[in-house]
C-alpha cells in the first residue's frame, strides 16, 4: 500500500510540474511548443488556459491529500510504525 501511494505521489508530482510549465500568463510559454497552438485553434485561447489552470489546482489538491494520507499510513495511530529507518 505504501509503495503504491509513493508511486501515485510521484506521478501526480510529475503531472503537476508539467502543468505548471505549460501555463504562462504572458502567452509565450512552453504551451505553444507542445501543441498549444492546435489546442488554441480547437478550444480557443481562453478555454485552453482555463483547463490548464483547473488541472493545476486539481493536481495540487491531489498531491496535498495524497501526502497527508501517506503520512497517516506511515506514522499515524494504527499505521505502519514498524518500518526501520536504518538497518542496525
The first five atom37 places (N, CA, C, CB, O) and aatype in JSON, in Angstrom:
{
  "aatype": [20, 20, 20, 20, 20, 20, 20, 20, 20, 20, 20, 20, 20, 20, 20, 20, 20, 20, 20, 20, 20, 20, 20, 20, 20, 20, 20, 20, 20, 20, 20, 20, 20, 20, 20, 20, 20, 20, 20, 20, 20, 20, 20, 20, 20, 20, 20, 20, 20, 20, 20, 20, 20, 20, 20, 20, 20, 20, 20, 20, 20, 20, 20, 20, 20, 20, 20, 20, 20, 20, 20, 20, 20, 20, 20, 20, 20, 20, 20, 20, 20, 20, 20, 20, 20, 20, 20, 20],
  "atom_mask": [
    [1, 1, 1, 1, 1],
    [1, 1, 1, 1, 1],
    [1, 1, 1, 1, 1],
    [1, 1, 1, 1, 1],
    [1, 1, 1, 1, 1],
    [1, 1, 1, 1, 1],
    [1, 1, 1, 1, 1],
    [1, 1, 1, 1, 1],
    [1, 1, 1, 1, 1],
    [1, 1, 1, 1, 1],
    [1, 1, 1, 1, 1],
    [1, 1, 1, 1, 1],
    [1, 1, 1, 1, 1],
    [1, 1, 1, 1, 1],
    [1, 1, 1, 1, 1],
    [1, 1, 1, 1, 1],
    [1, 1, 1, 1, 1],
    [1, 1, 1, 1, 1],
    [1, 1, 1, 1, 1],
    [1, 1, 1, 1, 1],
    [1, 1, 1, 1, 1],
    [1, 1, 1, 1, 1],
    [1, 1, 1, 1, 1],
    [1, 1, 1, 1, 1],
    [1, 1, 1, 1, 1],
    [1, 1, 1, 1, 1],
    [1, 1, 1, 1, 1],
    [1, 1, 1, 1, 1],
    [1, 1, 1, 1, 1],
    [1, 1, 1, 1, 1],
    [1, 1, 1, 1, 1],
    [1, 1, 1, 1, 1],
    [1, 1, 1, 1, 1],
    [1, 1, 1, 1, 1],
    [1, 1, 1, 1, 1],
    [1, 1, 1, 1, 1],
    [1, 1, 1, 1, 1],
    [1, 1, 1, 1, 1],
    [1, 1, 1, 1, 1],
    [1, 1, 1, 1, 1],
    [1, 1, 1, 1, 1],
    [1, 1, 1, 1, 1],
    [1, 1, 1, 1, 1],
    [1, 1, 1, 1, 1],
    [1, 1, 1, 1, 1],
    [1, 1, 1, 1, 1],
    [1, 1, 1, 1, 1],
    [1, 1, 1, 1, 1],
    [1, 1, 1, 1, 1],
    [1, 1, 1, 1, 1],
    [1, 1, 1, 1, 1],
    [1, 1, 1, 1, 1],
    [1, 1, 1, 1, 1],
    [1, 1, 1, 1, 1],
    [1, 1, 1, 1, 1],
    [1, 1, 1, 1, 1],
    [1, 1, 1, 1, 1],
    [1, 1, 1, 1, 1],
    [1, 1, 1, 1, 1],
    [1, 1, 1, 1, 1],
    [1, 1, 1, 1, 1],
    [1, 1, 1, 1, 1],
    [1, 1, 1, 1, 1],
    [1, 1, 1, 1, 1],
    [1, 1, 1, 1, 1],
    [1, 1, 1, 1, 1],
    [1, 1, 1, 1, 1],
    [1, 1, 1, 1, 1],
    [1, 1, 1, 1, 1],
    [1, 1, 1, 1, 1],
    [1, 1, 1, 1, 1],
    [1, 1, 1, 1, 1],
    [1, 1, 1, 1, 1],
    [1, 1, 1, 1, 1],
    [1, 1, 1, 1, 1],
    [1, 1, 1, 1, 1],
    [1, 1, 1, 1, 1],
    [1, 1, 1, 1, 1],
    [1, 1, 1, 1, 1],
    [1, 1, 1, 1, 1],
    [1, 1, 1, 1, 1],
    [1, 1, 1, 1, 1],
    [1, 1, 1, 1, 1],
    [1, 1, 1, 1, 1],
    [1, 1, 1, 1, 1],
    [1, 1, 1, 1, 1],
    [1, 1, 1, 1, 1],
    [1, 1, 1, 1, 1]
  ],
  "atom_positions": [
    [[0.83, -1.19, 0.0], [0.0, 0.0, 0.0], [0.87, 1.25, 0.0], [-0.94, 0.0, 1.21], [0.61, 2.21, -0.72]],
    [[1.91, 1.22, 0.82], [2.78, 2.39, 0.92], [3.54, 2.62, -0.38], [3.78, 2.22, 2.08], [3.75, 3.77, -0.78]],
    [[3.94, 1.55, -1.04], [4.64, 1.68, -2.31], [3.73, 2.26, -3.38], [5.18, 0.32, -2.76], [4.16, 3.12, -4.16]],
    [[2.5, 1.82, -3.43], [1.57, 2.35, -4.43], [1.25, 3.83, -4.16], [0.27, 1.53, -4.44], [1.09, 4.6, -5.11]],
    [[1.17, 4.21, -2.91], [0.93, 5.63, -2.59], [2.14, 6.48, -3.0], [0.65, 5.81, -1.07], [1.97, 7.59, -3.51]],
    [[3.34, 5.95, -2.8], [4.54, 6.68, -3.19], [4.62, 6.84, -4.7], [5.79, 5.97, -2.66], [4.99, 7.91, -5.19]],
    [[4.28, 5.8, -5.43], [4.28, 5.88, -6.89], [3.22, 6.87, -7.37], [4.03, 4.5, -7.51], [3.46, 7.63, -8.31]],
    [[2.06, 6.87, -6.73], [0.99, 7.8, -7.09], [1.4, 9.25, -6.81], [-0.29, 7.46, -6.32], [1.1, 10.14, -7.6]],
    [[2.08, 9.48, -5.7], [2.57, 10.82, -5.38], [3.59, 11.28, -6.42], [3.2, 10.85, -3.96], [3.56, 12.43, -6.85]],
    [[4.48, 10.38, -6.82], [5.48, 10.73, -7.84], [4.81, 11.06, -9.17], [6.49, 9.6, -8.03], [5.21, 12.0, -9.85]],
    [[3.8, 10.29, -9.56], [3.09, 10.53, -10.81], [2.37, 11.87, -10.79], [2.1, 9.41, -11.07], [2.45, 12.64, -11.75]],
    [[1.67, 12.15, -9.71], [0.96, 13.43, -9.58], [1.95, 14.59, -9.58], [0.1, 13.45, -8.3], [1.67, 15.65, -10.14]],
    [[3.1, 14.39, -8.94], [4.11, 15.45, -8.91], [4.64, 15.77, -10.3], [5.27, 15.04, -8.01], [4.8, 16.94, -10.66]],
    [[4.9, 14.74, -11.1], [5.39, 14.96, -12.46], [4.32, 15.65, -13.31], [5.81, 13.62, -13.11], [4.63, 16.55, -14.09]],
    [[3.07, 15.24, -13.16], [1.99, 15.89, -13.9], [1.81, 17.35, -13.47], [0.68, 15.12, -13.69], [1.54, 18.21, -14.3]],
    [[1.98, 17.62, -12.18], [1.88, 18.99, -11.69], [3.01, 19.85, -12.24], [1.89, 19.01, -10.16], [2.79, 21.01, -12.59]],
    [[4.21, 19.3, -12.3], [5.34, 20.04, -12.88], [5.04, 20.37, -14.34], [6.66, 19.22, -12.76], [5.28, 21.49, -14.79]],
    [[4.52, 19.4, -15.07], [4.18, 19.64, -16.47], [3.09, 20.7, -16.63], [3.72, 18.36, -17.11], [3.18, 21.55, -17.52]],
    [[2.08, 20.66, -15.77], [1.0, 21.64, -15.87], [1.5, 23.05, -15.55], [-0.14, 21.28, -14.92], [1.06, 24.01, -16.17]],
    [[2.41, 23.16, -14.6], [2.96, 24.48, -14.26], [3.85, 25.0, -15.39], [3.75, 24.42, -12.94], [3.83, 26.2, -15.69]],
    [[4.63, 24.12, -16.0], [5.5, 24.56, -17.08], [4.73, 24.95, -18.34], [6.48, 23.46, -17.42], [5.15, 25.85, -19.08]],
    [[3.61, 24.3, -18.58], [2.83, 24.61, -19.78], [2.18, 25.98, -19.7], [1.77, 23.54, -20.0], [2.13, 26.7, -20.7]],
    [[1.67, 26.35, -18.54], [0.95, 27.61, -18.46], [1.91, 28.78, -18.29], [-0.04, 27.59, -17.3], [2.94, 28.68, -17.63]],
    [[1.55, 29.87, -18.91], [2.3, 31.11, -18.8], [1.32, 32.26, -19.05], [3.51, 31.15, -19.81], [0.74, 32.34, -20.13]],
    [[1.14, 33.13, -18.09], [0.14, 34.19, -18.26], [0.48, 35.17, -19.37], [-0.02, 34.94, -16.98], [-0.41, 35.87, -19.85]],
    [[1.75, 35.24, -19.79], [2.12, 36.18, -20.84], [1.9, 35.59, -22.23], [3.57, 36.59, -20.68], [2.03, 36.3, -23.22]],
    [[1.58, 34.31, -22.32], [1.29, 33.71, -23.6], [2.49, 33.21, -24.37], [0.57, 34.66, -24.42], [2.33, 32.77, -25.51]],
    [[3.69, 33.26, -23.81], [4.86, 32.83, -24.55], [5.54, 31.63, -23.93], [5.83, 33.94, -24.65], [6.75, 31.48, -24.06]],
    [[4.8, 30.79, -23.26], [5.4, 29.68, -22.54], [5.62, 28.47, -23.4], [4.56, 29.31, -21.38], [5.63, 28.55, -24.63]],
    [[5.8, 27.36, -22.75], [6.07, 26.09, -23.41], [4.8, 25.56, -24.05], [6.65, 25.07, -22.42], [4.85, 24.57, -24.79]],
    [[3.67, 26.19, -23.79], [2.38, 25.74, -24.3], [2.39, 25.61, -25.82], [1.28, 26.71, -23.87], [1.87, 24.64, -26.35]],
    [[2.96, 26.57, -26.51], [2.97, 26.52, -27.97], [3.92, 25.45, -28.49], [3.36, 27.88, -28.54], [3.73, 24.94, -29.6]],
    [[4.94, 25.1, -27.72], [5.89, 24.08, -28.16], [5.25, 22.7, -28.17], [7.11, 24.08, -27.25], [5.52, 21.9, -29.07]],
    [[4.41, 22.4, -27.2], [3.8, 21.08, -27.07], [2.38, 21.04, -27.59], [3.81, 20.64, -25.63], [1.52, 20.39, -27.0]],
    [[2.13, 21.71, -28.67], [0.82, 21.61, -29.3], [-0.19, 22.6, -28.78], [0.28, 20.25, -29.12], [-1.39, 22.41, -28.98]],
    [[0.25, 23.63, -28.13], [-0.68, 24.63, -27.61], [-1.38, 25.4, -28.7], [0.04, 25.59, -26.72], [-2.52, 25.83, -28.52]],
    [[-0.72, 25.57, -29.83], [-1.36, 26.31, -30.92], [-2.55, 25.53, -31.49], [-0.33, 26.61, -32.04], [-3.56, 26.12, -31.86]],
    [[-2.43, 24.19, -31.55], [-3.56, 23.39, -32.01], [-4.69, 23.43, -31.0], [-3.13, 21.95, -32.28], [-5.87, 23.47, -31.36]],
    [[-4.34, 23.41, -29.72], [-5.38, 23.47, -28.69], [-6.08, 24.82, -28.73], [-4.77, 23.22, -27.29], [-7.29, 24.9, -28.51]],
    [[-5.34, 25.88, -29.0], [-5.95, 27.19, -29.1], [-6.87, 27.28, -30.29], [-4.88, 28.26, -29.18], [-7.9, 27.95, -30.23]],
    [[-6.54, 26.61, -31.38], [-7.4, 26.63, -32.55], [-8.66, 25.81, -32.29], [-6.67, 26.09, -33.76], [-9.74, 26.15, -32.78]],
    [[-8.52, 24.73, -31.53], [-9.66, 23.86, -31.3], [-10.59, 24.42, -30.23], [-9.18, 22.48, -30.91], [-11.8, 24.47, -30.43]],
    [[-10.03, 24.83, -29.1], [-10.85, 25.26, -27.98], [-10.9, 26.77, -27.83], [-10.34, 24.65, -26.72], [-11.82, 27.3, -27.21]],
    [[-9.95, 27.45, -28.38], [-9.82, 28.88, -28.13], [-8.82, 29.09, -27.02], [-11.18, 29.51, -27.78], [-8.63, 28.22, -26.17]],
    [[-8.18, 30.24, -27.0], [-7.12, 30.5, -26.03], [-7.64, 30.52, -24.6], [-6.44, 31.83, -26.34], [-6.97, 30.02, -23.7]],
    [[-8.8, 31.08, -24.39], [-9.33, 31.19, -23.03], [-9.69, 29.83, -22.45], [-10.56, 32.1, -23.01], [-9.4, 29.56, -21.29]],
    [[-10.32, 28.97, -23.25], [-10.73, 27.66, -22.74], [-9.53, 26.78, -22.46], [-11.68, 26.96, -23.73], [-9.53, 26.02, -21.5]],
    [[-8.49, 26.88, -23.29], [-7.28, 26.1, -23.07], [-6.6, 26.54, -21.78], [-6.33, 26.25, -24.25], [-6.15, 25.7, -21.0]],
    [[-6.52, 27.84, -21.55], [-5.9, 28.36, -20.33], [-6.72, 27.99, -19.1], [-5.74, 29.88, -20.42], [-6.16, 27.68, -18.05]],
    [[-8.04, 28.01, -19.22], [-8.89, 27.63, -18.09], [-8.69, 26.16, -17.73], [-10.37, 27.9, -18.41], [-8.64, 25.81, -16.55]],
    [[-8.59, 25.3, -18.74], [-8.4, 23.88, -18.48], [-7.07, 23.62, -17.79], [-8.48, 23.09, -19.78], [-7.0, 22.84, -16.84]],
    [[-6.02, 24.27, -18.26], [-4.7, 24.07, -17.68], [-4.67, 24.6, -16.24], [-3.61, 24.78, -18.52], [-4.07, 23.98, -15.37]],
    [[-5.33, 25.72, -15.99], [-5.37, 26.27, -14.64], [-6.15, 25.37, -13.7], [-5.98, 27.67, -14.65], [-5.72, 25.13, -12.57]],
    [[-7.28, 24.86, -14.15], [-8.07, 23.94, -13.31], [-7.3, 22.65, -13.05], [-9.42, 23.62, -13.99], [-7.32, 22.12, -11.94]],
    [[-6.62, 22.14, -14.07], [-5.83, 20.92, -13.89], [-4.72, 21.14, -12.87], [-5.22, 20.46, -15.23], [-4.42, 20.25, -12.07]],
    [[-4.11, 22.33, -12.89], [-3.06, 22.64, -11.92], [-3.61, 22.63, -10.51], [-2.44, 24.01, -12.23], [-2.99, 22.06, -9.61]],
    [[-4.76, 23.24, -10.3], [-5.36, 23.27, -8.96], [-5.77, 21.88, -8.49], [-6.56, 24.19, -8.94], [-5.57, 21.53, -7.33]],
    [[-6.35, 21.09, -9.39], [-6.76, 19.73, -9.0], [-5.55, 18.85, -8.68], [-7.59, 19.09, -10.12], [-5.59, 18.06, -7.74]],
    [[-4.49, 18.99, -9.46], [-3.28, 18.2, -9.19], [-2.62, 18.63, -7.88], [-2.28, 18.34, -10.35], [-2.12, 17.79, -7.13]],
    [[-2.62, 19.93, -7.59], [-2.05, 20.41, -6.33], [-2.85, 19.89, -5.14], [-1.99, 21.95, -6.3], [-2.28, 19.48, -4.13]],
    [[-4.17, 19.91, -5.26], [-5.02, 19.38, -4.19], [-4.82, 17.88, -4.01], [-6.5, 19.69, -4.47], [-4.77, 17.38, -2.89]],
    [[-4.71, 17.16, -5.13], [-4.5, 15.71, -5.06], [-3.16, 15.4, -4.4], [-4.56, 15.08, -6.46], [-3.06, 14.47, -3.6]],
    [[-2.13, 16.17, -4.73], [-0.82, 15.95, -4.12], [-0.87, 16.21, -2.62], [0.24, 16.86, -4.77], [-0.3, 15.45, -1.83]],
    [[-1.53, 17.26, -2.22], [-1.67, 17.59, -0.79], [-2.39, 16.46, -0.05], [-2.45, 18.92, -0.62], [-1.93, 16.03, 1.01]],
    [[-3.49, 16.0, -0.59], [-4.27, 14.94, 0.07], [-3.48, 13.63, 0.12], [-5.6, 14.73, -0.67], [-3.49, 12.94, 1.14]],
    [[-2.81, 13.29, -0.98], [-2.02, 12.06, -1.0], [-0.88, 12.1, 0.02], [-1.44, 11.81, -2.4], [-0.59, 11.09, 0.66]],
    [[-0.25, 13.24, 0.18], [0.83, 13.35, 1.16], [0.3, 13.21, 2.58], [1.55, 14.7, 1.01], [0.93, 12.56, 3.42]],
    [[-0.84, 13.8, 2.87], [-1.44, 13.69, 4.2], [-1.83, 12.24, 4.48], [-2.68, 14.61, 4.33], [-1.53, 11.71, 5.56]],
    [[-2.48, 11.59, 3.53], [-2.91, 10.2, 3.72], [-1.7, 9.28, 3.9], [-3.76, 9.72, 2.53], [-1.72, 8.38, 4.74]],
    [[-0.65, 9.5, 3.11], [0.55, 8.67, 3.24], [1.22, 8.87, 4.58], [1.52, 8.97, 2.11], [1.71, 7.91, 5.17]],
    [[1.26, 10.1, 5.06], [1.87, 10.33, 6.38], [1.05, 9.69, 7.49], [2.02, 11.83, 6.64], [1.61, 9.23, 8.48]],
    [[-0.26, 9.66, 7.33], [-1.09, 8.98, 8.32], [-0.88, 7.47, 8.27], [-2.58, 9.31, 8.1], [-0.91, 6.8, 9.3]],
    [[-0.67, 6.94, 7.07], [-0.41, 5.5, 6.95], [0.91, 5.11, 7.6], [-0.41, 5.08, 5.49], [1.03, 4.05, 8.21]],
    [[1.89, 5.97, 7.47], [3.23, 5.64, 7.98], [3.31, 5.83, 9.49], [4.29, 6.49, 7.29], [3.78, 4.93, 10.19]],
    [[2.88, 6.97, 10.0], [3.11, 7.25, 11.4], [1.88, 7.53, 12.23], [4.0, 8.37, 11.51], [2.01, 7.88, 13.41]],
    [[0.72, 7.4, 11.67], [-0.5, 7.69, 12.41], [-0.88, 6.57, 13.34], [-1.63, 7.98, 11.47], [-0.23, 5.52, 13.35]],
    [[-1.92, 6.77, 14.12], [-2.38, 5.71, 15.01], [-2.84, 4.5, 14.2], [-3.53, 6.21, 15.91], [-3.7, 4.59, 13.33]],
    [[-2.25, 3.38, 14.52], [-2.58, 2.15, 13.81], [-1.88, 2.04, 12.47], [-4.05, 2.06, 13.61], [-2.18, 1.14, 11.68]],
    [[-0.96, 2.94, 12.21], [-0.25, 2.93, 10.93], [0.92, 1.96, 10.96], [0.25, 4.33, 10.59], [1.07, 1.16, 11.89]],
    [[1.72, 2.05, 9.96], [2.89, 1.18, 9.85], [4.02, 1.82, 10.63], [3.3, 0.93, 8.36], [4.78, 2.62, 10.08]],
    [[4.14, 1.49, 11.9], [5.15, 2.11, 12.75], [6.4, 1.24, 12.89], [4.57, 2.41, 14.12], [7.37, 1.66, 13.51]],
    [[6.38, 0.06, 12.34], [7.49, -0.86, 12.5], [8.51, -0.75, 11.37], [6.97, -2.27, 12.57], [9.4, -1.59, 11.26]],
    [[8.4, 0.28, 10.54], [9.36, 0.43, 9.45], [10.68, 0.95, 10.02], [8.81, 1.39, 8.35], [10.71, 2.04, 10.58]],
    [[11.76, 0.19, 9.89], [13.03, 0.68, 10.4], [13.59, 1.78, 9.5], [14.04, -0.46, 10.53], [13.58, 1.65, 8.28]],
    [[14.06, 2.84, 10.1], [14.64, 3.94, 9.33], [16.07, 3.64, 8.92], [14.59, 5.23, 10.14], [16.53, 4.09, 7.87]],
    [[16.77, 2.87, 9.74], [18.15, 2.49, 9.43], [18.33, 1.01, 9.75], [19.17, 3.36, 10.24], [17.68, 0.47, 10.65]],
    [[19.19, 0.37, 9.0], [19.5, -1.02, 9.34], [20.48, -1.03, 10.51], [20.09, -1.8, 8.11], [21.45, -0.28, 10.54]],
    [[20.2, -1.89, 11.46], [21.02, -1.89, 12.69], [21.95, -3.06, 12.72], [20.13, -1.91, 13.92], [22.71, -3.22, 13.68]]
  ]
}
